[in-house]
Amino acid sequence: MPISISSPAPEKLVAELRERAAALGFDSFGIAPADARPDLPEKLNAALAAGWHGDMDWLAETAARRGSPAGMWPEARSVIVLGINYGPESDPLAILGEKSLGTISVYARNRDYHEIIKGKLKDVAGLLARRSGAEVKVFVDTAPLMEKPLAEAAGLGWQGKHTVLVSREFGSWLFLGAILTSAELPGDKPHEESCGSCTRCLDICPTNAFPAPFQLDARKCLAYLTVEHKDQIPLAFRVPMGNRIYGCDDCLAVCPWNKFASVSREAKLRARAELERPRLADLVQLDDAGFRTLFAGSPIKRIGLARFLRNVLIAIGNSEDESLIPLVEARLDDEAPIVRGAAIWALRRLAPERADDLRLAYLAREGDSSVAAEWTGDI
């Protein structure tokens, strides 16, 4: 049931929660009423009706709960949104020109942020429960909760034209977590949208994934295609992928508000050296054990070896590096169809005459029609 805070005084309790959150390493803290964004169900349903969620069917399946915190938990009265800065040490766009290297999204270059944030959230939530007697629930991008608009309502920043939260202090580099509570807490002032006339994030997108400002069609987004999409990368997006092998930071990295950002103070979120500038030649040779070892504790591990190799082979096809041809050929017999298909595309890009020499022999024993089509289709 809803809890009205009287002892300690709500303001004193919130100050205590803020202090504890800061001590745990959170960089941003804000509170909003659970019903602060009644506009969300309509916006969510419009995006789903347009099909912008791609094959993320779980978004449609959970739409009724996702539209509002109370839809997921009727007892929710307040939402505390917390952010941790994961600002990179170098420009994420710089590596895009080094075609024999793979580009991994900043958020995935070290430990899985879900694991880092959730324990800290539980600490803050536990303090709230002990001091108020209220019920609490914690979430880190793992439940049908729309953290970004709620963070806007709680004053942490605003959803930019690229749909990601933008902070005046940390630019586009904030991980978010949320605590829902039955306690009625004093809310912070919502943040006003502050993008102005800037369209840098929209203009830089290599696949034109934004139908309009503040709208994202995931089906065209490389962050979706390289992570969530389970099938072969659609042909139209393979060349624009460049050497992006997991995620895409282009729209985040060009945001002018990043000039105020700082490097993350959380060591577990700073890039591991082996994931900052990985060689495609090394990655394409990974077996399952090597993949699991390299990406232990990383969000990349979640997509599995086959999807990862698919991405790496597309990057190799864009690399113009003929020294990688033997490594591509070694993947033509891979057990995973999406790996074989990507290997064929990469070979046809790097060595079209060699691909012509091999085509008939491989077609004769290929049992997957989608893979067979890669030998003769457009590249």
Secondary structure, 3 states (H helix, E strand, C coil): CCEECCCCCHHHHHHHHHHHHHHHCCCEEEEEECCCCCCHHHHHHHHHHCCCCCCCHHHHHCHHHHCCHHHHCCCCCEEEEEEEECCCCCCCCHHHHCCCECEECHHHCCCCHHHHHHHHHHHHHHHHHHHHCCCEEEECCCCCCCHHHHHHHCCCCEECCCCCEEECCCECCEEEEEEEECEECCCCCCCCCCCCCCCHHHHHCCCCCCCECCECCHHHCHHHHCCCCCCCCCHHHHHHHCCEEECCCHHHHCCHHHHHCCCCCCHHHCCCHHHHCCEHHHHCCCCHHHHHHHCCCCHHHHHHHHHHHHHHHHHHHCCCCHHHHHHHHCCCCCCCHHHHHHHHHHHHHHCHHHHHHHHHHHHHHCCCHHHHHHCCCCC
